[in-house]
Amino acid sequence: MLIVITIISIVLALSFPMIADMKQSISASSGANAIAITVAAARRYATDPKNTFALTDVDPRIGTGSSEPGLYSGVAALFTPAGEIRLVKNDENARYILNATNYWYLERHGPRILDAQGVGQPQIELNGFKDLGIDYIQLGSDVGVVGITRNRLIASNKAPLLIPAPFAIWFDQNGYMITTGQDMTLAGSPDNDYQFVYYDGDYDNSYDCFLRRSPGTPYDPNEYNPNSGDFLQRNYDDARGKYLLPIEKIEAVIGLFVFSQDAFDNAVEDNLIPAWAGAQTSDNDKYWRWMQANAQMMLFSRQTGMLMRNRDE
């Protein structure tokens, strides 16, 4: 009996880590399935004529406080630190409040309207987004996600920058994926506002153009995640029943990694990777190596929105 008990104990001891790994794998896989379905829904909503609005006039006064309505620029799947996916629609009345009496409509340089001579003025397009009006998709408490930005560091042979939520996967009215083309976390990088999704993350009826991701003002995503022991209750709006976002100028990514949050937290505790709070751009390679070994990569076609079959495609 002692021998049998000993053998059973050894088998159980060896099985527990395997069972834990299986749970993490199942959790990440279910999260990936939910993400793929939601991204496909975002593209479908973006191309639905019922969700569009049209520009009625062309105004060349870009960035001067014009009150003209904007050109419809689609729908995005917005990922939050709280593990939500919010489907958000382009807001034709998106505006940035300067003070109590003045505001700017959010405008961005778009494609030009050409006349017979091949010249013309840029259309006004809005990049402020509001909730589409459907329930949020809630990922499992152990499902972690991190966004993959477009690579501006090819010349230096570095991996694309990984960013924690919030980030967005954004489709325009033609079903084409819009992405942020620059590494906006680096000081001195040019701001291409038309490649960002602005979202009223603090519910003050204004889109804050200056509330953005920055190495000078890092934030801890766990403070906005109710499943974390570091969650701060002030980041929950009781009146609306919604979680606040740390930034409102949100990058549009080309894809993401899905992983077990528990496994990620364990790797941070073991000093294999740094915590997101205060992470530097120089830490990016460490995140990439860990994600490639422990996470599922999801890249989406910019033309069709379809999930790529493999990471090399």
C-alpha positions as CSV (number, residue, x, y, z in Angstrom):
1,M,0.0,0.0,0.0
2,L,2.8,2.4,0.8
3,I,4.3,1.7,-2.6
4,V,1.0,2.3,-4.3
5,I,0.4,5.5,-2.4
6,T,3.9,6.7,-3.2
7,I,3.3,6.1,-6.9
8,I,-0.1,7.8,-6.8
9,S,1.5,10.8,-5.1
10,I,4.2,11.0,-7.7
11,V,1.7,10.8,-10.6
12,L,-0.4,13.6,-9.0
13,A,2.6,15.8,-8.4
14,L,3.5,15.4,-12.0
15,S,-0.1,15.9,-13.2
16,F,-0.9,19.2,-11.5
17,P,1.5,21.4,-13.6
18,M,0.1,19.7,-16.7
19,I,-3.5,20.3,-15.6
20,A,-2.6,24.0,-14.9
21,D,-1.0,24.3,-18.4
22,M,-4.1,22.8,-20.0
23,K,-6.4,25.2,-18.2
24,Q,-4.2,28.1,-19.3
25,S,-4.2,26.8,-22.9
26,I,-8.0,26.4,-22.9
27,S,-8.5,29.8,-21.5
28,A,-6.3,31.5,-24.1
29,S,-7.9,29.5,-26.9
30,S,-11.5,30.5,-25.9
31,G,-10.4,34.1,-25.6
32,A,-8.9,33.9,-29.1
33,N,-12.1,32.5,-30.5
34,A,-14.1,35.4,-28.9
35,I,-11.7,37.9,-30.3
36,A,-11.8,36.6,-33.8
37,I,-15.6,36.7,-33.8
38,T,-15.7,40.2,-32.4
39,V,-13.2,41.6,-34.8
40,A,-15.2,40.1,-37.7
41,A,-18.4,41.7,-36.3
42,A,-16.6,45.1,-36.1
43,R,-15.7,44.9,-39.8
44,R,-19.3,43.9,-40.6
45,Y,-20.7,46.9,-38.7
46,A,-18.1,49.2,-40.3
47,T,-19.3,48.4,-43.8
48,D,-23.0,48.4,-43.0
49,P,-24.6,51.4,-44.8
50,K,-27.0,51.9,-41.9
51,N,-24.1,52.9,-39.7
52,T,-22.6,55.5,-42.0
53,F,-23.0,59.2,-42.3
54,A,-21.9,61.5,-45.2
55,L,-19.9,64.6,-45.4
56,T,-22.2,67.3,-46.8
57,D,-19.7,70.0,-47.4
58,V,-15.9,70.3,-47.9
59,D,-14.1,72.7,-45.6
60,P,-10.4,73.4,-46.1
61,R,-10.0,74.8,-42.6
62,I,-8.5,71.7,-41.1
63,G,-7.7,72.1,-37.4
64,T,-9.1,75.6,-37.1
65,G,-12.2,74.8,-35.1
66,S,-14.5,74.2,-38.0
67,S,-17.9,72.9,-36.9
68,E,-18.6,70.9,-40.2
69,P,-19.7,67.3,-39.8
70,G,-17.2,64.7,-40.6
71,L,-16.8,61.8,-43.0
72,Y,-17.7,58.4,-41.6
73,S,-14.6,56.4,-40.8
74,G,-15.9,53.1,-39.5
75,V,-16.0,50.9,-36.4
76,A,-13.3,49.6,-34.1
77,A,-13.0,46.8,-31.6
78,L,-11.6,48.6,-28.5
79,F,-9.8,46.4,-26.0
80,T,-9.7,47.7,-22.4
81,P,-7.5,46.8,-19.3
82,A,-10.7,45.4,-17.7
83,G,-10.7,42.5,-20.2
84,E,-13.6,44.0,-22.3
85,I,-14.0,44.4,-26.0
86,R,-16.1,47.4,-26.8
87,L,-17.5,47.8,-30.3
88,V,-17.2,51.6,-30.9
89,K,-18.6,53.6,-33.8
90,N,-17.3,56.7,-35.5
91,D,-19.0,59.7,-33.8
92,E,-20.1,62.5,-36.3
93,N,-20.3,64.9,-33.4
94,A,-17.0,64.1,-31.8
95,R,-15.4,67.1,-30.3
96,Y,-12.7,68.3,-28.0
97,I,-13.7,70.8,-25.4
98,L,-11.2,73.6,-24.9
99,N,-13.1,75.3,-22.1
100,A,-16.6,75.9,-20.9
101,T,-17.7,77.8,-24.0
102,N,-15.4,76.7,-26.8
103,Y,-14.6,73.4,-28.5
104,W,-13.1,71.9,-31.6
105,Y,-14.6,69.1,-33.7
106,L,-12.0,66.3,-34.0
107,E,-10.8,66.5,-37.6
108,R,-8.2,64.6,-39.6
109,H,-6.7,64.9,-43.0
110,G,-8.3,62.4,-45.3
111,P,-8.3,61.5,-49.0
112,R,-8.5,64.4,-51.4
113,I,-11.5,65.3,-53.5
114,L,-10.0,65.9,-56.9
115,D,-11.5,68.2,-59.6
116,A,-10.9,68.0,-63.3
117,Q,-7.4,69.5,-62.9
118,G,-6.4,66.8,-60.4
119,V,-6.3,69.2,-57.4
120,G,-8.6,69.7,-54.5
121,Q,-9.1,70.1,-50.8
122,P,-8.9,67.3,-48.2
123,Q,-12.1,66.0,-46.8
124,I,-12.8,66.4,-43.1
125,E,-12.9,63.1,-41.3
126,L,-13.6,62.4,-37.6
127,N,-11.6,60.0,-35.5
128,G,-13.7,60.2,-32.3
129,F,-15.6,57.0,-31.4
130,K,-18.5,56.2,-29.2
131,D,-20.1,52.9,-28.1
132,L,-22.1,51.2,-30.8
133,G,-24.9,50.5,-28.3
134,I,-24.5,46.7,-27.8
135,D,-23.2,44.8,-24.8
136,Y,-19.5,44.6,-24.3
137,I,-17.7,41.3,-24.8
138,Q,-16.1,40.2,-21.6
139,L,-13.0,38.0,-21.9
140,G,-12.2,35.5,-19.1
141,S,-10.4,36.7,-16.0
142,D,-7.2,34.8,-17.0
143,V,-7.2,36.0,-20.6
144,G,-4.5,38.6,-21.3
145,V,-4.1,40.5,-24.5
146,V,-1.4,42.8,-25.8
147,G,-1.5,44.8,-29.0
148,I,1.0,44.5,-31.9
149,T,1.8,47.8,-33.6
150,R,3.0,48.4,-37.1
151,N,6.8,48.0,-37.3
152,R,8.7,51.3,-37.8
153,L,12.0,49.7,-36.6
154,I,12.6,47.3,-39.6
155,A,15.9,49.1,-40.4
156,S,17.2,48.4,-36.9
157,N,15.9,44.8,-37.1
158,K,13.7,45.1,-34.1
159,A,10.3,43.6,-33.4
160,P,7.1,45.6,-33.6
161,L,6.3,47.4,-30.3
162,L,3.9,45.6,-28.0
163,I,1.5,47.7,-26.0
164,P,-1.0,46.8,-23.2
165,A,-4.7,47.7,-23.4
166,P,-6.2,50.0,-24.3
167,F,-5.7,49.5,-28.1
168,A,-8.1,49.2,-31.0
169,I,-8.6,47.1,-34.2
170,W,-10.2,49.6,-36.6
171,F,-12.0,49.2,-39.9
172,D,-13.2,51.9,-42.2
173,Q,-16.4,52.0,-44.3
174,N,-14.7,50.0,-47.0
175,G,-13.6,47.2,-44.6
176,Y,-10.0,48.3,-44.8
177,M,-8.0,48.1,-41.5
178,I,-6.6,51.4,-40.3
179,T,-3.5,51.2,-38.2
180,T,-1.2,53.6,-36.3
181,G,1.9,53.9,-38.4
182,Q,4.4,55.4,-36.0
183,D,5.8,54.4,-32.7
184,M,4.0,57.0,-30.7
185,T,5.6,56.0,-27.4
186,L,9.0,57.5,-28.5
187,A,9.7,61.1,-27.7
188,G,9.8,63.3,-30.7
189,S,7.7,60.9,-33.0
190,P,5.3,62.8,-35.3
191,D,1.6,62.6,-34.3
192,N,-0.5,61.3,-37.1
193,D,-3.9,61.9,-35.4
194,Y,-5.8,60.3,-38.2
195,Q,-4.3,57.0,-37.3
196,F,-5.6,57.0,-33.7
197,V,-9.0,56.1,-32.2
198,Y,-10.1,58.8,-29.8
199,Y,-12.5,57.5,-27.1
200,D,-14.1,59.4,-24.2
201,G,-12.6,57.1,-21.6
202,D,-13.5,59.3,-18.6
203,Y,-17.1,60.0,-19.7
204,D,-16.8,63.8,-19.6
205,N,-18.4,64.2,-23.1
206,S,-15.1,65.3,-24.5
207,Y,-12.3,63.5,-26.4
208,D,-8.9,64.4,-24.8
209,C,-6.4,64.8,-27.6
210,F,-3.5,65.0,-25.1
211,L,-4.4,62.1,-22.9
212,R,-2.1,59.6,-24.6
213,R,0.4,56.8,-24.0
214,S,3.8,58.3,-23.1
215,P,7.1,57.1,-21.6
216,G,7.0,60.2,-19.4
217,T,3.7,59.3,-17.8
218,P,3.5,55.5,-17.7
219,Y,0.5,53.8,-16.2
220,D,-0.2,50.4,-14.6
221,P,-2.9,48.5,-16.6
222,N,-3.6,46.5,-13.4
223,E,-4.9,49.6,-11.7
224,Y,-7.7,49.5,-14.4
225,N,-8.3,45.8,-14.2
226,P,-10.8,44.6,-11.6
227,N,-9.4,41.1,-11.8
228,S,-6.1,42.4,-10.4
229,G,-5.1,42.9,-6.8
230,D,-3.8,46.3,-7.8
231,F,-7.2,47.6,-9.1
232,L,-8.1,51.0,-7.9
233,Q,-11.8,51.5,-7.2
234,R,-11.7,55.1,-8.4
235,N,-11.2,53.8,-11.9
236,Y,-14.8,52.5,-11.9
237,D,-17.7,54.8,-12.7
238,D,-20.5,53.7,-10.4
239,A,-23.1,55.9,-12.1
240,R,-22.5,54.3,-15.5
241,G,-21.3,50.9,-14.4
242,K,-18.3,51.3,-16.7
243,Y,-14.5,51.0,-16.2
244,L,-12.5,54.1,-17.0
245,L,-9.6,54.1,-19.4
246,P,-6.1,55.5,-18.7
247,I,-5.7,57.1,-22.1
248,E,-8.1,58.5,-24.8
249,K,-5.8,58.7,-27.7
250,I,-5.6,55.0,-28.6
251,E,-3.4,53.2,-31.0
252,A,-4.9,51.1,-33.8
253,V,-2.9,47.8,-34.0
254,I,-2.4,45.2,-36.7
255,G,-3.0,42.3,-34.3
256,L,-2.4,41.0,-30.8
257,F,-1.1,38.2,-28.6
258,V,-3.5,36.2,-26.4
259,F,-2.0,34.6,-23.3
260,S,-2.7,33.4,-19.8
261,Q,-2.7,36.4,-17.4
262,D,-1.6,34.1,-14.5
263,A,1.4,32.8,-16.5
264,F,2.3,36.4,-17.4
265,D,2.1,37.5,-13.7
266,N,4.2,34.5,-12.7
267,A,6.9,35.5,-15.3
268,V,6.9,39.0,-13.9
269,E,7.4,37.7,-10.3
270,D,10.2,35.5,-11.5
271,N,11.9,38.5,-13.2
272,L,11.7,36.9,-16.6
273,I,9.9,40.0,-18.0
274,P,9.2,43.4,-16.5
275,A,5.8,44.6,-15.3
276,W,4.0,46.9,-17.7
277,A,4.0,49.7,-15.2
278,G,7.0,51.8,-16.1
279,A,8.2,49.5,-18.8
280,Q,10.7,51.0,-21.3
281,T,10.9,50.6,-25.0
282,S,14.1,48.7,-24.5
283,D,12.1,46.0,-22.7
284,N,10.2,45.2,-25.9
285,D,12.4,42.3,-27.0
286,K,11.9,40.6,-23.6
287,Y,8.1,40.8,-24.1
288,W,8.4,39.5,-27.7
289,R,10.5,36.4,-26.7
290,W,8.0,35.6,-23.9
291,M,5.0,36.1,-26.1
292,Q,6.4,34.0,-28.9
293,A,7.0,31.1,-26.4
294,N,3.8,31.4,-24.3
295,A,1.1,33.2,-26.3
296,Q,-1.0,32.9,-29.4
297,M,-0.4,35.5,-32.1
298,M,-3.4,36.8,-34.0
299,L,-2.8,39.0,-37.1
300,F,-5.6,40.3,-39.2
301,S,-5.5,41.1,-42.9
302,R,-5.6,44.8,-43.6
303,Q,-7.6,44.2,-46.8
304,T,-10.2,41.7,-45.6
305,G,-10.0,41.7,-41.8
306,M,-9.7,37.9,-41.9
307,L,-7.5,36.2,-39.3
308,M,-4.2,35.1,-40.8
309,R,-3.6,31.4,-41.0
310,N,-0.1,31.7,-39.4
311,R,2.3,34.2,-38.1
312,D,4.4,34.2,-41.2
313,E,1.7,35.1,-43.6
